[in-house]
Amino acid sequence: MQKDIPHIVIAVTSASGKLGASIVKHLIHIIGKDNVIGIARTPERAKHLGVEIRKGDYNNREDFNEALKGVNVVLLVSGMDQPDQRIIQHRNVIEAAKKNGVDKIVYTSIVGAEENNAFSPIVQSNRQTEKDVQDSGLEWVIGRNGIYIEPDLEYLDTYVKEGEIRNCAADGKCTYTSREELGEAYAKMLTEEKHNKRVYNLVGDAITQSQLASDINQVFNTNLVYNSVSVKAYRAERTAALGDFMGTVIAGIYEGIKNGANDVTSDFEKAAGRPHISTIEMMKTFKRTQD
């Protein structure tokens, strides 16, 4: 526990999720487990984190009126619901934070295009929450997360079975990050005042899908190739597999990559105090956790 960090109590929403859990873990290293509170819709799923867990359903304002008592700083992890519903859910947390005298909100937003693809409505909803946080009257920091590398690696068996990575990103570049990298950055943003009133792109190096396949081959000893398909064909494929909402969203993400929406300048070093690790290193870190 660092001696130069003032005594604060920090609450992390969606603590049962993978990003929330990573942030909790990194916070414990900085301020100790007694000063970290996890909030989860189903508290039993976050008990393994070793900190106090309080119930918090984004749809229930009263949950957060209770959950944020005695809290100085809250980390608001972006919800997973439909865009319009997410705005309302996030406002439940923001209003409860104001009622409880919370000093600061840190919000996990996303990189992406605000229009012109099927992922844009989600980006727009995040931008609205960013504005709500900035207008709250509280101190704030906003992180715009890049795309996580983990889902591609968790999907590796399917890639190997099919012999390819196939999507509609074409030669567009994506600045992948990881939940482990983000956990460290957010822990710093939550505990260091120098980040207040900043918006950070929390992303790594920009790579193409062909480079992604090459890096996976190097780390996992696979023999994948990248094949690009049209946006229309990929959307049809994903909606057939995942349903209309998620399939359209996934296709929109890769359409955004194709159009350059994810090839942004990284602010990760400003947030975390060190450079973002390479895509290869993120893959090696992930592989070690699976061995």
Disulfide bonds with the S-S distance in Angstrom:
none
